[in-house]
Amino acid sequence: MTDLWTMEQELYDSGVTLLCGADEAGRGPLAGPVYAAAVILPRGLEIPGLNDSKKLSEKRRETLFDQICEKAISFGIARAEVEEIEEINILNAALLAMNRAIAQLNPQPDLALIDGNKNTGIAVPSRCVIKGDAICADIAAASILAKVSRDRFMLKMAERYPEYAFEQHKGYGTKLHYERLREYGPSPIHRPSFLRKMH
């Protein structure tokens, strides 16, 4: 049994009957929606190579994405749109996307493990897990589903708005992205509140 399951096994042993992990992708970028995923893995399931999505190559994430979807008891993937990010701020939009992802789970978990230190407004009983995507199997799985889903969306946006080279930076504030923004101005999927910091 890898360390990724330590916390979840303890929770199951303490009487939790079903738990999910939830994580988001895309809080930092200047463009595009924020994605979230929630996953219920069979207890103790070993998926070789499962880890925090940020530590994996794109190819590895794609492979794991398919394995997670195939083996999970249930999973949900959702997003909050740019308009929602602007209206309620990025943190609340990320939590909203997590709620939407958790709502898709069937059966519903009796505990959600949320990556990070904020779980205000999560609709099911939940607990924050700092660096959860590196220490919790269900959160690591959710981080991969959220990241891959968001990357796929940004690749579609790269076809729609080729001038920004979204396929290269996925909307994050890279040098190239800032250069293109200066040249072309923002697109409909840019987050106005994030561009105010631009120099």
C-alpha positions as CSV (number, residue, x, y, z in Angstrom):
1,M,0.0,0.0,0.0
2,T,1.5,3.3,-1.0
3,D,1.5,6.4,1.2
4,L,-1.1,7.9,-1.1
5,W,-3.7,5.9,0.7
6,T,-2.7,6.4,4.3
7,M,-5.1,9.2,5.2
8,E,-8.0,7.7,3.3
9,Q,-7.5,4.3,4.9
10,E,-7.5,5.9,8.4
11,L,-10.8,7.7,7.5
12,Y,-12.4,4.6,6.2
13,D,-11.3,2.7,9.3
14,S,-12.8,5.4,11.5
15,G,-16.2,4.8,10.0
16,V,-16.4,6.9,6.9
17,T,-18.2,4.8,4.4
18,L,-17.6,6.7,1.1
19,L,-15.2,9.5,0.5
20,C,-14.2,11.5,-2.6
21,G,-11.3,13.7,-3.4
22,A,-11.8,17.1,-5.1
23,D,-9.3,19.4,-6.8
24,E,-9.3,22.3,-9.2
25,A,-7.1,23.3,-12.1
26,G,-6.7,26.8,-13.6
27,R,-6.9,29.2,-10.7
28,G,-3.8,31.1,-11.9
29,P,-4.2,31.6,-15.7
30,L,-5.2,34.8,-17.3
31,A,-7.7,33.1,-19.6
32,G,-10.3,30.3,-19.6
33,P,-12.6,28.7,-17.1
34,V,-11.5,27.1,-13.8
35,Y,-12.0,23.3,-13.8
36,A,-12.7,20.9,-11.0
37,A,-13.0,17.2,-10.6
38,A,-14.3,14.9,-7.9
39,V,-13.4,11.2,-7.8
40,I,-14.4,8.2,-5.7
41,L,-11.8,5.5,-6.2
42,P,-12.3,1.9,-4.9
43,R,-10.7,1.7,-1.5
44,G,-6.9,1.0,-1.8
45,L,-6.9,0.9,-5.6
46,E,-3.4,1.1,-6.9
47,I,-2.9,3.1,-10.1
48,P,0.8,3.0,-11.0
49,G,2.2,6.5,-11.4
50,L,-0.7,8.3,-9.8
51,N,0.6,11.6,-8.4
52,D,0.0,15.3,-8.2
53,S,-0.9,16.3,-11.8
54,K,1.7,19.1,-11.7
55,K,4.5,16.5,-11.3
56,L,3.5,14.4,-14.4
57,S,4.1,14.9,-18.1
58,E,1.2,15.7,-20.3
59,K,1.4,12.2,-22.0
60,R,1.4,10.5,-18.6
61,R,-1.6,12.6,-17.4
62,E,-3.6,11.6,-20.5
63,T,-2.9,7.9,-19.9
64,L,-3.9,8.2,-16.2
65,F,-7.0,10.2,-17.1
66,D,-8.4,7.1,-19.0
67,Q,-7.4,4.7,-16.2
68,I,-9.0,6.8,-13.5
69,C,-12.3,7.2,-15.5
70,E,-12.4,3.5,-16.1
71,K,-11.6,2.4,-12.6
72,A,-13.3,5.0,-10.4
73,I,-16.6,4.1,-8.6
74,S,-17.7,7.5,-9.8
75,F,-16.2,10.8,-11.0
76,G,-17.4,14.3,-11.9
77,I,-15.8,17.0,-14.0
78,A,-17.1,20.6,-14.0
79,R,-16.1,24.1,-14.5
80,A,-16.9,27.7,-13.6
81,E,-16.9,30.1,-16.5
82,V,-14.9,33.3,-16.9
83,E,-18.1,35.4,-16.2
84,E,-18.5,33.6,-12.9
85,I,-14.9,34.1,-12.0
86,E,-15.3,37.8,-12.6
87,E,-18.6,37.9,-10.6
88,I,-17.6,35.9,-7.5
89,N,-13.8,35.9,-7.7
90,I,-11.5,33.0,-8.6
91,L,-11.5,31.2,-5.2
92,N,-15.3,31.1,-5.0
93,A,-15.5,30.1,-8.7
94,A,-13.1,27.2,-7.9
95,L,-15.2,26.1,-5.0
96,L,-18.4,26.4,-7.2
97,A,-16.8,24.2,-9.8
98,M,-15.9,21.7,-7.1
99,N,-19.5,21.6,-5.9
100,R,-20.7,21.0,-9.4
101,A,-18.2,18.1,-9.8
102,I,-19.2,16.6,-6.5
103,A,-22.9,16.9,-7.4
104,Q,-22.3,14.6,-10.4
105,L,-21.1,11.8,-8.1
106,N,-23.3,8.8,-7.8
107,P,-23.4,7.5,-5.1
108,Q,-22.8,10.8,-3.1
109,P,-19.8,10.6,-0.7
110,D,-20.3,11.2,3.0
111,L,-17.0,13.1,3.1
112,A,-15.2,15.1,0.5
113,L,-11.4,15.7,0.8
114,I,-10.7,19.1,-0.7
115,D,-7.2,20.0,-1.9
116,G,-5.9,23.2,-0.3
117,N,-6.9,25.2,2.8
118,K,-10.4,26.5,1.8
119,N,-13.6,24.5,1.8
120,T,-16.2,27.2,2.5
121,G,-19.5,26.5,0.9
122,I,-18.8,22.9,-0.1
123,A,-22.2,21.2,-0.2
124,V,-21.2,17.9,1.4
125,P,-19.3,17.3,4.7
126,S,-15.7,18.1,3.8
127,R,-12.2,18.5,5.1
128,C,-9.3,20.5,3.7
129,V,-6.1,18.6,2.9
130,I,-3.0,20.8,2.3
131,K,-0.9,19.5,-0.6
132,G,-3.7,16.9,-0.9
133,D,-2.8,16.2,-4.5
134,A,0.6,14.8,-3.4
135,I,-0.6,12.8,-0.3
136,C,-4.1,11.6,-1.1
137,A,-5.0,9.1,-3.8
138,D,-8.5,10.4,-4.5
139,I,-7.3,14.0,-4.6
140,A,-4.4,13.1,-6.9
141,A,-6.9,11.4,-9.2
142,A,-9.1,14.5,-9.2
143,S,-6.2,16.8,-9.9
144,I,-5.4,14.8,-13.1
145,L,-9.0,14.8,-14.3
146,A,-9.3,18.5,-13.7
147,K,-6.0,19.4,-15.3
148,V,-6.4,17.2,-18.4
149,S,-10.0,18.5,-19.0
150,R,-8.9,22.1,-18.7
151,D,-5.9,21.5,-21.0
152,R,-8.2,19.9,-23.6
153,F,-10.6,22.9,-23.4
154,M,-7.7,25.3,-23.9
155,L,-6.5,23.4,-27.0
156,K,-9.9,23.9,-28.5
157,M,-9.7,27.6,-27.6
158,A,-6.3,27.7,-29.4
159,E,-8.1,26.7,-32.6
160,R,-10.7,29.4,-32.0
161,Y,-8.2,32.1,-31.0
162,P,-5.0,31.1,-32.7
163,E,-3.3,34.4,-32.2
164,Y,-2.7,33.8,-28.4
165,A,-0.9,30.4,-28.7
166,F,-3.0,28.9,-26.0
167,E,-1.8,25.5,-27.0
168,Q,1.7,26.5,-25.6
169,H,0.8,28.1,-22.3
170,K,-2.9,27.0,-21.7
171,G,-3.7,30.6,-20.7
172,Y,-1.0,31.0,-18.0
173,G,0.9,34.3,-17.9
174,T,4.0,33.4,-19.8
175,K,6.2,35.9,-21.7
176,L,4.7,34.8,-25.0
177,H,1.1,35.2,-23.7
178,Y,1.8,38.7,-22.5
179,E,3.4,39.6,-25.8
180,R,0.3,38.4,-27.7
181,L,-2.0,40.2,-25.3
182,R,-0.2,43.4,-26.0
183,E,-0.4,42.8,-29.7
184,Y,-4.0,41.7,-30.0
185,G,-5.7,42.8,-26.7
186,P,-7.9,40.4,-24.7
187,S,-10.2,37.7,-26.2
188,P,-13.7,36.8,-24.9
189,I,-12.2,34.1,-22.7
190,H,-9.6,36.3,-21.0
191,R,-10.3,37.2,-17.3
192,P,-10.5,41.0,-17.1
193,S,-9.7,41.1,-13.4
194,F,-6.5,39.1,-14.0
195,L,-5.4,41.5,-16.7
196,R,-5.5,44.5,-14.5
197,K,-2.2,43.4,-13.0
198,M,-0.6,43.5,-16.4
199,H,2.1,46.0,-17.0
